[in-house]
Amino acid sequence: MAPDASAPARITLRICEAIKAQIASGHLSPGARVPSTRALAAEWGVSRTTVTAAYEQLIAEGYLEARQGARTQVAPGLGRIAAPPGPASPPQVGSRLSAYGERLDAYDLPAVSDRGAKVAEFRYGDLAAADFPKLAWKKAVSVALLRRHGRLRYGDPRGSGRLREALQGYLWRARGLRCTPDQIVIVNGSQQGLDLCARLLVDPGDRVLMEDPGYALARQIFHAVGADVVPVAVDRDGLRTDALPAARLAYTTPSHQFPLGGVLSAGRRRELLAWAQQAGGHVIEDDYDSEYRFDIAPIPPLQALDETGRVIYVGTVSKTLSPTLRLGYLVVPPSLSVAFARAKRLTDRQSPSLEQEALAELIESGAYERHVRRVRRRNGERRAALLAALAGTVGDAVTVVGADAGLHVVAWLNTVPRADEAQFISRAQAVGLGLYPISPLYALDQDRAPSDSAGLVMGYASLDEPAIRRGVRLLGELLAEFASDHGSGRQHG
């Protein structure tokens, strides 16, 4: 009952609990008559109205039953609850998971992150709170709230028509991607988009091709639906497409391979599309951070070359606005539009409308693209600070790859063997340096890793330049200590 409940209501609840306890203990057996409202009111020192309310509640819950012209009595089937025999603990109630649930059960939930003070936190995916366009977003939300609606109702499961039209224009301007609003499905972040793709396009036992290394949560999604996930090596030109086996689906990050940073070459893009057509499969193009190219314009998406309806494009605002908004979108081939709308409707009916309308307002007003230009410039400054600090502080002890775009780099620690990666990261965490290994992103225990050294995925979008320099300085000290503790510090890889 609510903390501000009235005194009679609290007494009514106490009377109900007391009678339930007497029934459970056997003092009131099935068919036993309960005291009259007058007698119980006198016993408790309350009004008959309070006792009557308690009896009516117990009748409604099925503990008591009332007959016209007769006293209220305990309902049948409510005998004493027997205590378990002896001191043994009660038996555990088993719960059977489906095959899907059993596969999910193998994955650990991430530990709650330590929000304590750190010298520097290089976690990939975090953004600086100061970069969020608070005033523009507040204005967009206010406009959305004040927009007149005749009623509050469920909408199109594909998402707000206004937002899908705004995204259609933005994707054409920013990415050269042509589509209709009916091909766009608004999802709760790219993660839900990938999950819908897996559920709709993959049966247990089907092959799914995936970059190795690659996005670990995508790999888990495909495993969870029972797919046979086939790792495919990558190099500086992205996914190796020279000998792809037949499969139902291929997952790729062609504009900025995650995590190594390669760009899928023009020749390989054509080969991948030809493979999809020949194999009768589809390609998921995860375009997770294409807004962040610092040297040239963003690479045109694979979807722009698709003429046979084989590419599903996945986009998100998690890297431009905030991962907390949980807003993403799919651009699906026309032949799949209805199937994805039906799946989205069954999954969660629709994504939150207010946030969709606010994002539509942000795009239509031009505020979103102004914000993207601003944060691209800001993150370019952070990137430059990180690269300068690594070059000036650790030098040849670290090899950096994937720095041309995105919000992270991969740093191979040339003086730390791969086998010592976990030990080194544990040391870093102990002194307040948030570092994260690359090894979990490999499917085959790093058998395909291009280096025998430990590797880090270093995100920088949540840090300012002084914090970046402090973190790299501490990284240099840890590398020197580690080399000293392990002998000559000879280079690996």
N, C-alpha and C positions, 0 to 999 in steps of 0.2 A: 504494500500500500504506500502511497506517496507520503513523504515526510510531513506535508502540510495538511494531512487528513484531519478531520474534526475529531473531537474526543469521543462522541458516540460511535463514529465509524471505527475508531481504534478498538473500542470495547466490543463492538460487533465481531471484529476479526478475532479477538481473544476468545470470545465465546465459541466461535466456529472451531478454532484450533483445539480448544479444550474438549469439545464433543468428539472431534476426529480422533484425538488421542485416546479417549475412552473406548471408542469403537475398535481402534487398532490393538489396544491392550486386552480386549475381551470383556471389559466391564459392562459394555453395552453390546449385547449380541444381536444378530439379525432378528427383527420382529419385536425387539424390546421397545417399550414405550418410553419416550423422553419426558422429562418434567413438563408440566404445563407452563405456559408463558408467564402466568402470574407467580407460580412458585419459583421459577428460575430468576425472574426479575427481582423477587424479594431476596433470594440467595446472593445475587451479585450486587444488589443495591442499585439497580438501574431501572429505567422505565420499561414497561411491557413492549413499547414500540421498538426498543433496541433489541430485545430478545426475539421479537417477531421477525425483525430484519435478519437476524442470524439464522433462524430456522428456514426462512425463505431462501437464503443463500445456500444452505446445506441441502435443501430439497432440489434446488437448481443444479447442484453439483452431483446429485445422485446418492448422497449419504443418508438422507431421510426421505420418507414418503408420507404423504398426508392423505387421509380418507375422510370424506364428508361424514360428520357425525361421530368420528372416532379420534382418539388422541394420535398425535404424530408419533411415528415409530421408525426404528432403524431399518433401512432398506435391506432386502435379502442379498446374500452373497458377500456380506461384509464381515466375515468372521475374524477372529484374532489372527494377526500376522505372526506366524511362528518364527522364533529365533533360530538361526542356524545351529545345528547340533555341534556341541563341543567347541573347543577353542580354535578350530581350523578357520582359516580365512575363507570368505565367500568365494565361490567359483567365479572365474573370469568369464565374462560374456564374450563369446567369439564374434568377430565381425568379418564377413567374407567380402573382400574387394573384387571387383571385376578384373578382367585381364588388364584393362586400361589402368585401373587403380593400382594393381600390383606393379605395373611398370613405373607409375609415378612414385610409388613408395620407395623406389630405389634411389630417388634424388633427395638430397638434403636441402632443407630450406636455408637460405643465407642467414648467418648470424646477424643479430641486431648490431648495426655499425656503432663503433665507439665514437661518440661525439665529443670526447674530451679534447683538451688542447693538444694540437700537434704542431710540430715545426712546419710541416707541409704535407698536404693530403693529395696524392697524385692519382686518386681514384678516377678511372675513366667513366664518363657518363654524368658526373656532377657538373653543374653550371654555377656560376657566381650569382647569388641572389640579387646583387646590385645591377646585373645586366637585364633583369626582367623589366619590361616596359610598364611599370606600375600605373603611371598616369594614363597612358594610352589604353591599357587593359581596363582600368576602372571606368574610363569614359565609354568604352565599347560595351562593357557589362551594363552600364546605366542605360545606354541606348536600347540594348536588348530588353531590359526589364520594362522600360517605358513604352515599348512597342505594343500597340493595342492588339489583343487577341479576343475573339469571341468566346473561346472556351479553352480550358486546359485539357489536352487529350494526347494520346499516343500518336506519334508521327510515323513517317516512312522509315522502315528499319534501315534503309540505306543511308539515312541521315537527312539533315535539313536541306531542302532544295536550294535555299539561298546560299548555304555554305558550299554545296557541290558546284553550283554555278560560279561562285567566287574562286574555288579551287581550279575549275576548268580554265579560267582565264589566267590564274597565277602560274599553273603548270605550263601553259603555252608560252607565257612571257619568260619565265625563269628557266624552264627545262626543255622547251621545244617539243613538248609532249601534246599530241592531239588526242582528244577523247570527247565523249559527250557526258553530261551530268549523270545520265543513267548508268554509266560505267563506273562511277565513283561510289564507294561504300565507306562511310565514316565508321571508324572502329576505335576501341578504347586502347590506343597505342598500337604500335606496330606488332607488339606481342600477340594481341588478339587477332590481328590480321593474319599472322603466320599460323595461328591455331586454326582459324577457319579454312585456310588453304589446305592444311594437313587433313582435316576432317572431311573435306569435300573431295579431295583429289587422290587420297592414298588409302588403300586397303591393307590390312595386316599381311606382311610378307612382300609387299611391293618395294621395289628399289627406289631410294631417293639419293641423288648425288649431292654432295656437299663439299664445299671448299675445306681444305685442311692445311693450316688451322682455319677456324671459322667461329662463328657466333655460337657459344655453347648452349644458350637457351633454345635456339632454333634446332640444334641437334637433338635436344631433349624432347622438344615437341614432336619431332618426327619419330623418335624412338617410342614415345608414349602411345602413338596410334598404331604401333606394331610394324613400322617400316624397317626395311633392311637398309640402314644408312651406309652408303659407300663413300668413304673419304677420297677426294680427288686432290692431288697436289697442286700447289700454286707456285708462281714465280713472280718476277718483277712485272710481267705482263698479265698477271691475274690467273684465273682458272686455266689449267692445262686442258685444252679441248681436243688434243690430237687423237685420243683413243678412248672416248667416252662409251661406257657400256649402255645397253638399253635400260631405260628406267621410266617411271611414271612422272618423276619430278626432279628438277635440279634447282638448288638454292645457290644464289651467287650475289656478291656485292661488287658489281662491275665497275662502278665509278670510283670506288676507293676501297679496295679489298680489306676486309676486317680480319685480322688486325695489321697485316704487314704493309698495306698501303698501295699495292700495285693497282694499275688501271688496266682493265681488260682491253686488249688491243683490237683494232678494227677488224683484222682478220679473224681473230678468235670470236668476236661477236657474231660474225657471219656463220662461222662453223657451229657455234652454239645454237643459233636459230635453225640452221639446217638440221642439226641433230634432233631438236625438238620436233620438227615437222616429220622427220623420218621415223623417229621412235614413237610418235603419237603422244608425246609427253608435254609438260608445261615447264616454264622457267619462272621462278620467283626472283624478281629483281628487287633486292633490298637497298633502297637509295637513302640510307640513314643519315648522311651528313654532307650531301652534295653542295650545300650552300657554302661550305668552307673550302674553297680553293683559293690559294693566296698568290699564285703565279699567273694563272690563265683563267679564262671563263670556265664554269662548270662543264664537265664532260656530258655530251648528250646521252640521254638514257637509252638502254637497250630497247625499251618499248617503242621508241621512235622509229626503229628499224623493222619492227615486227609487222609483217603484212598478212600473217596467217592466223592471228589470234592465239599465240602460244605463250605470251609474256603476261605475268601478273606483277604490276608495279606496286611496291610498298613504300609509302612515305610517312613522315611523322613530324610533329613540331616539338618533339622532346629535346632536340639539339638546338633549336632556334628560340623557343620560348621557355619551356620548362618540362621536365619529365613528370612533374606532379600533375599536369593538366590531363594526362592520359588521352590525348587526341592524336589519332593517326588516320590514314586513309589508304584504301586500295583502289587501283585502277585495273579493272578486270576486263577480259575480252567480252564483247557483246553477248556471245553465246553462254557465258557464265553469270551474267548479271542477275538473272532471276534466282538462280541457285544460291548465290551469295546473299541475296536479300532474304531468302527464306531461312538460311542458316543463321544470319544475324538476328532475325526476329525470334528464333527459338533460343538463341544464346542469352540475350539480355534485352530483347524487344527493340531497344535503340540506345544510342549513346546519349549522355545528358544534353538536353536541348539548350540550356542557357549558355554553356561554354561554346556550343556550336554557333549560336547566333552571335556571340561576342567575337569569335574568330572570323566569322563572315564580315562583320562590321570592320574589324581590323584590316582585313584584306581589301575590302571595297574602298576604304578611306585612304589607302596607300600607306597607312601607318605600319603595317606588317613588313613591307619591303624596305621602308626606311629603317626599321629596327634591324632587319637582317643585314643591311649594309653597315650599320653601326657596330653590331656584335662581330661581324666578319673583320672589321678593322681592329676592334679591341682584341679579338683572339689572335689576329695576326701579330699584334704587339706581344702577346703572351708567348706565342710560338717563337718569335725572334729572341725573346729573353731566355727561354729554355734552351734553345740551340746554342746561343752565345755562352750561357753558363756551363753547359755540358762541354763545349769545346775548350773553354778557358780553364775549367776546374778539373775535369777528369781526363780530357785528351784522348789518347789512344786506348785507355782502359775501357771505353764504351764505343760501340758502333751503333749509330742511329739510322733507322730505316723508316720509311713511310711518313716523312715530314713535309711532303709537298702539299698536303691537304688534311682536312679533318680536324679533330680536337684532341688527338693523341699521337704519340710516337712510340715505336718499339725500340727499346735500348737493349742491345746484347752486351752483357757484362763480360768482357774478354778475359778477365782475370778470375772469374768465378765459374767453376765447372757446373754443368747442368745438374749434376747430382747434388750439388750444394745449394741449389736455388732456394728451397724452403728454409734452410738454416739461415741464409743471408737475409731473407725477407723477415724472418722472425727477429733477427737482430735489429733490423731497421724499425720494425713496429715497437720494439722495446724502448727505443730512444725518440719516439715521436715522429717517425717518418713513414708515411703511408705509401707503401710500394706493393704492386700486384703482379703476380707471375704470369707469363705467357703460356706455361705448360698446360693449364686446364683447357686451353682453346684447341689443343691438338687431340685428334681422335685416337691416335695410335702411340701414346706415350712418347710423343715427340720424335718418333722414328723418322719423320719427314723434315724435322727442323734443319734449317740451313746452317746451324751452328752447334758446336758442342758446349757452348757457354749457356749460363743462365740468361733468361730474358725477362724484361719488364714491359708491361703496357702502361705507359705514363700519360695520364690525362692531365691537361693543364687549364681547362676552361673555368675552373672554380677558383683559381689562384691569381693574386696580383704579382707583379714583377718582383718585389722584395721577398715574398714568400717563395717564389720559384728559385731565386738565387740562394736563399737560406737552405732550401731543401736539397739543391744540387751540391752545395758546399758540404752538407752533412753526408750526402751520398758519397762524395769523394773521400771523406774521412773514413767512412765504413769500408770502402773498397781498399784503402791503404791498410786499415787494421786487419781486414780479412786476408789480404795478401801476406801480411807479416805473420799472422797466425798459421798460415798454411804453406809456409816455406818461401820459395823464390818468387811466387806470384807470376809464374810463367803464363803466357797467353794461351788460350784454348780456342779451338775452332779455326 
